[in-house]
Amino acid sequence: MSKFIFVVGGVYSGTGKGIAAASLALLLKMRGNTVSIIKCDPYLNVNAGTMSPVEHGEVFLCDDGTECDLDLGHYERIAGVSMSCENILTSGTLYKNLIHDEEQGKYLGQTISIVPHVTDKIQQRLDDVGKDMDFVIAEIGGTVGDFESGCFYEAISQFKHRCPDDVMVVMVAPIIWNATVKEFKTKPLQNSIRSLRHDGLSPEMLLCRCDREIPSHILDKVSKLTGVPRVAVFEAPDVQTIYQVPIEFFDRHIDDLVADRFHLPRRGVRIHKYRDLVEKYINGHDLKHVTIGIVGKYENCEEAYISLKEALTHAAVQNNVKVSIKWISAKDLEKENGIEEIEDVSGVIVPGGFDSRGVEGKIRAIRYCRENKVPFLGICLGLQCAVIEFARNVMKLEGATSQEFDGKCQIPVIHFVQGQTADIKKSGTMRLGAYDCELEKDSLIRELYKKKLISERHRHRYEVNNEFVADYATKGFVVSGRNPQSGLVEMMELKRDIHPYFVGTQAHPEFKSLLQAPAPLFTGLVVAAINFSQVIST
């Protein structure tokens, strides 16, 4: 049977449960184990696709089209474990499945209750994820004691009672530094453990979060007052990058404690190549800096565009540079002197998004990049805005726009995906998941990917209108990749004799970027930005 590690949070949310789960998964993989991770979230949404990034952070996308919590992005980026619909379980999904089963007559004659029906479904999902795996790491969203997560903790308690030797509970919780009295406070953590015990569970490992070094005597106190053995009470300090966390865990022998808990041999961890990559970035203070502007519409940029941020980090490490991100509001670019916001960057990304807010600012930024030869990468809506900008300002098609912004427009250079209409339901109906793309032989993009057929993830409802692309090509804006099954446009670029790096993709390559394998389009952008900054400096 698989070994299960449940990662729970104490005191408040946002303590780093997802990073901890992914980091532990990476170390267990490096020891030669097969590992899967699941996120159990108590919110009632069926999927994260209809949630605003302002509300819940970035919507991460899997190969199978699942729209999910940003923590699954951390699982993929850090642990290198591919995610799917099996790796996310929300209360909304649980109740939807339960109601479906009831309507199909599965529970005829029964009164459907949280226990055993909901808790049984949770345990069944855990068993399903654990098939053919050595380890399953399950992160429970929110915080111990949350009213809405009670069914998950009850299910875990039953699960542990059923197979006590195969279950371990890890709590990630802060030790609070009270700046007023200049003391560490452990009482909130103690109360969280007390709440967890009300659910019939006790942590076997504590990862104590703090923004400063925690003295040993404080950790001793935590161990004494919670009953968690001192060898299993770890400091989990803030670090410069999330990729440093697995190294911190390794240095503290956290993976060894897990192996001991399950009576497994202490195998060696082949972490040296990973450590070299991380340390090169952390210690590269003398590396050249380049600034990339990201033109977005959401205020919480760090959370809303986290995959973009990480993909740039990956590309920077590969190219021995430091990338500084300048977050630029698309709405600000619509102001009279707004374009000044973009004049001091060496490259620009216009990311995906929905509705018309800030679109004219994005189009203005793209025009500036095209006319001033600033390296540019358009992603999803960014490609569509590049097409609109080119149609208006180069092809002189006045009124060219997208049907997303004007359903009755006369020149729809961006139009609906075939078979979809404006009144379609919003959840799970877009072009979602991994699609093939066949790259043109002499294109810049094929040179970056180094192969003819690629696959990237998509999340959109509108497409580049093929009716106009032949005309764009006469002015140097060419299709460099299409989906071989549908003929839909996937990639476009300006010819290199016109612009050094002006690339757009309908896909979201940031979702598959890894520290050890950066997304090619981001690598290309960073290289072009380095060259651009050198030209400017001379």
N, C-alpha and C positions, 0 to 999 in steps of 0.2 A: 504494500500500500504506500501511496505518496506520504511524505511528511508535510504537515501544514504549519505555516507560521502566520499568525494573525497579528497585523500591525495596527494598533489602536492609538488614538490621540487623547491626551489629557489637558485640562485647564482651558485651552481655547484652540480653535482650528487654525490651520496655517503654520503648524509647528514643523512641517517637513516630513510628514509620514510617507508621502509618495517618493520623495528622494531617498529616504531610508529604505523603503521596500525595494526600490530599483537597485540601490547600491548593494544591498544584501544579496539580491538576485544575481548581480554580476559576479560577486565573489564566489557564490555557490556554483555558477557556471564555470568559472575559472578553475574550480576544483574538479571539474569533469562531470558535474551533475546536469540533468535536464531540469529546467525550471520554467514554470509559468506563473503569471501574476494576474490577480483579479481585483478590480475595484468595486466595493460594495457601497453604494451611495444612497442615503436615505431620502433624497428629494424625490418628488412625485413625477417629475418629467419622465416621459418614456425614452427620450434621447436628448442629447445636449444641443442638437442642431437648431432648435427654435429658441435657444437661450442667448441673450445678448452677451458678448464678451465683457461688457461693462458689468454685467450681473455675476458672471461665473468664470470669467477668464476665457482663454482661447478654446474654441471648439476643435478638438483634435480629430483627425480622420484616419481610418484604417483602410487597409487594402480592400476589404470586403464591403466598404462603403459605410461602415458604422461611424456615426457622429457621436463623440464621447468626450469625457472629461479630460482636461489637459494633463492629468496625472498619467494617463496612458501614453502620452507623448514622452514623459520622463522615463517610463518603463522601457520604451523602445530605444530612446537615445542613450540611456545609461547602460541598461542591461542587454540591449541588442536582442530583445525578445519580441517577435512579431505579435501584434495585438489584433483581435477580431471582436465580433459581437459576443463571443463567449467570455471575454475578459472584462465586461462591464455589466453590473447588475444594479439597477435602481429600484426603489420601492414602486415607482410607476410601472416598470416592466413586470415586477412580481405580481402586482394586483391586476394588471392587464391580462397576464397569462392565466391567473387564477379565475378571473371572470370568464375568459374564453373557455376554459375547461368546464366551468359550471354550466355555461350555455350549451356545451356539447354533451352534457349529461354525465360527465365523469363523476359528479358528486351527488347523484340522485339519492334522496333520502337522508343526506347528511346536512348538518349545520356547519357551514364553512366558518372557520375561526383562524385567528392568528396562529394559535397552537392547536393542532399540529400542521395545518395546511400550508400557511406561509412559511413557517420554519422548516418544514419538510422540503419545500421548493428551494430554499436557500441551500440546504445541505445537499440536495441533488445536484445543484449547479456546481458546488464545490467538488463533489465526486466526479462530475463530468470533466471539469478542468483538470483534475488530477490524474485522469487516465493516461497511462504511459509516461508520467512525469515522476521524477525523483522528489521534487519539491513544488509546492504551491505556496505562494506568498499572497495573502489576502489583506488588502488595506481596507479598513472600515472608515468611511467618510465621516466628517464631523468630529464630535468630541464625546468621550464617555459621559453618559448621563443625559445626552440629548433625548428628548421624548420620542422623536420620530425614528430613532435608530434602535429602539428597544427590541424589535423582532430579530434584528441581526445578532445582537448580543445573546438573546435567548437561543437562537440557532447555533451559535458558536459553543455555548455552554452544553447544549445537547450533543453537538458534534464531538466535543472533548470528552464528554462522559462515555460516548460510544467507542472512541479510540484514544484513550488517554496518553498512550505512549507515542502517538504520532502527531500530537498537537503542541505547539508552543505559542505563547502570547507575549508579544513585545509591545511595550508602551513607549511612545515618543511624547515627552511633555517638558515644559519649561521649568527651570528653576529661576525664579524672578529676582532680578536685581532691583532693589528699592533705592533709587538714587537719593531720596530725601534723607533716609537714615543710614544710607551706605551699608546695607546688609542684604545678604541673599535670603530669600523667603521660599521655604519648601512646603508650607502648609497647603497651598492650592494643589500641588502635585500629590500630596498625601490624601487630600479629599477626593481627587480623581481616582486613586487606587481604591479608596473606600467605596466609591460609587461602582467601580468595576466589580468589586467583590459582592455587591448586592445582586449582580447578574450571575453570580456563581463562578466567576473567573478571577484569577490572580496573575499578574504579570510575572514572567520568569526572566525578563530582561528589561532594564530601563535605559533609554537613551535620553539623557538630560540635556535639554537645549538651553543655551544662554549666549548672550552677545559678548561675553568675556570669559576668561579662564575661571573654572570653578575649582576652588581649593579642595584638596583631598578630604579634609575633615567635614566638608559639607556633603560630599558623596557618602562618607561614612555614616553621617547622620541620616541621610535618606535611606540607606540600607537598613539601619537599625530600626527606624520608625515605620518602614513599609514591609519588612520581612523579606525583601528581595536580597539574595546573597550579594555581598560586596563585589565579588568577582563578576557579577552580572549587572552592575550599575556603572554605566559609562557616561563620560562627558561627551557631548556631541556639539562641538563649537561651531559658530559661524565660520564659513570659509569663503575664499575669493571666487570660487566657481563651483557649481554643483558637481562637476566631474572630479573634484577633489574628495568628495565624501567617501567613495569606495576606498580610496587610499587611507583616509583617516580610520575607517572601520578596520581595514587590514592591519594597520599599525597597532590598533588596540586589540587585535586578535578576536574580534567579534565573531568572525566566521568559525574560528576554532571552538568557541563556546557553543555555537549552534551544532557543530559536528559532535561535540561531547554530549550535548543534550540528547541527541538521537543515536548515540553509541555508534558513530560512524568513524572511520579512520581519518586521521588528520593528513589529508593529501596536500601536496604543495600547490600553491597558487601562482600561476604564471602571469604575474601582474607587471613585469618590468617594462614591457613595451607600452602598456597603458600609462604607467607612471611617467615614462619619458615624455609622452605627449602632453600630459597634464602639467608637468613641471616646466616644460618648455614655455607653455603659455603663462603660467603663474610667475615664473622668474624672468620672463623676457622683458624687463623694464627698459632695456636699451633698444628694443625692436622698433622699427619704423612704424609710425601711426598713420592710418588713413581714416577719414571720416566718411561714413555712409549715411545719407539722409533717408529716413523712412517716412513717406507721406501717408499718414493714416487719419482716420476719423474718430478713433476712440481715445478717451482721455487716459485710461489705464493701460498705456502702451506696453509696459513690461509684461503684463498678463495677457493682453489681447493679441499680441504678436510674438508670443514667446518662442514659437518655432522659427520665425524669421531671425530673431536675435541669436538663437542657438546655431542656426545654419551659418550665419556670418562668423560666429566664433569658430566653428569647424573649419571654414574656409581660411580664416586668418591663421590658425595653427598650422595648416598645411603649407601656407605661403610665408611663414615666419614673419608675420606682421601683427600689430595690434589694431583692431578695428574699434573705433569710437562711433557709437550710433547717435545721430542727431534726430530726435523725434520731431517731426514737422506736422503741424495741424493742417489738413487739407482746407479747412474753412479759412484759416489765416492766409493761405495763398490766394484766396479770392479777393482779398483786400487790395487797394490800389498799389501799395508798395510791398505786397506780400511776397513777391518773387525774391526779394532780398534774403528771405529765409533759406534759400537754396543755393545762394551764390558762393558759399564757403565750404561746400562739400565736394568730395572727389568721386562720388557715385550716388545714385538714387535708386531706391526701390519704391514702386507703387504697388502695394499689396492688394489682396482680395477684399471684398466687402459687398454690402447689399444696400440698395436704394440710392437715391440721388444726392444725399447729403455729402457735400464736399467734393463732388465729382468734377465740377468746373475747376476747382483748385488743383485736382490731380491732373486734369488735362493741361492746365497752364504749366505745371511742373514738367510734364512730358515734353511740351513744346520747347521749353527752355533747354532741356537735356538734348533734344534732337538738334536744335539750332546751334548749341554751344559745344556739341560733341562731348557732353558729360556722360560717362558710362551709366547705362540705364537698364534695369530689369523690371519688367511688368509681369505681375502674377495674377492670373484670373481676371478680375476686374481691371487690373493694371494693364494687361494686354488689350482688353476691350477699350479702355480709355485711349491707349496708344493708337488703335485703329480709328477711333473717332477723331482724335487730333490730326492724324495724317489725312483722313478724308476731308476734313474741314479746311486745313491750312495748306496742304500740298495739292490735293486733288480738286480743291475749291468747290466741294460739295456742300454748299450752305444748307444748314439744317440737319446735317448728318448726325445721328445719335443712336441710342439703343432703345429698343422697345421696352426695356425695363423702366426707362425714365419717361418715355412718351409712347404709349401704346398705339397712337394714331400717326406716328411720324411718317413723313413721306420718303425719307431716305434711311431705312433701317439697316445701317451697316453692322449692327449687332441685333440678332433676332432670337425668338424663342427656340428652344430645342424642339425638334420635330415631335409633335404629339402632345405638347404641353400648352396650356392656356393660362391666362392671367388669374383665373379664379380657382386654380388647382390648390388642393390642400398643401400646407407648407411643410409638414413633417415627413422627411425621408423620401421626397419626390424628385429631388434634383438628380443630376448626373453625378453619381457618388461612387467613390472607390477607384481602384486601379484600372487604367485603360492603356492599351498599347499605343505607341507612337512610332511611325516609321520616318526616319530622318533623311533629308535630302543629302546626296553624296558630297557635295562641295560646300555645305553650309558650315557656318561657325559653330552651330549647336552640335552638329555631328562630330566635329573636331573635338569639342569639349567632352562629349559622352564616350567617344572612341568606339562606337558601335552603331549599327544601322537601326536595330529595333530596341526600343526602351519601353519602360512602363512607369507611369507616374500617377499619383492620386488626384482625383478631381472632386470639386464641390461647387457646382454652379448650375444655373438654369438657362443661361443664354449662350449663344455661340456666335463666332465671327461669320458673317453672311458671305458665303462663297461666291455670290453674284458679283462682288466687287474686287476680289483679290487679284484677278488678272490685271486689272487696271493699276492697282497699287504696285505690282511688280514692274511696270514700265517706268516707275519713278524710284525703284530700288528697294521697296518694302516688300519682301518676299516671304512666302510660306516655306518654312524649313522643316516642318513635320506635320504629318496627318495621321489620324487614326485609320489603320488599314481596313477595318471593317466598315466604317461609316463614311470615310472621306472627310470627316470634320477636321477643321483646322486645330492643330495642337500647339504649334510653335511658329513664331514669325520673327524676322530680324531685318534690320537695314543692312544692305551690302557693306562690306568692310571698306570699300573705297569711298563710301559716303560717311560712315560713322564707325569708330573703333569698336564700340560695344553697345548696341541698341537691340535688346532681346526681349521678347514677350512670350509667355507660355500660358495656355489655358489651364494648366495643371498647377499643383501646389508641391513643387519639389522639396520645399522645406520640411515636409512631414517625414521624408525618408532619409534626411541627412543625419549622419553619425560623425562623432569625433574622429573615428578611425576611417570613415569613408564619406567625406563631405559631398554635398550635392554639387554636380558639375557646374550648373548655372551660377551658383554662388561663388564657386572658385573662379570662374571666368570674370565675374563682376569685380571681385577683390583684386585680381591681377590687373584688370583694366583700370581700376581706381588707383593702384600703385603707379602705373604708367602715367595716368592723367595728372596725379599730384607731382610727379617728377617734371612733367612738361610745364606745369604752372609755376613750379619753384625756379625753373630756369628762365 
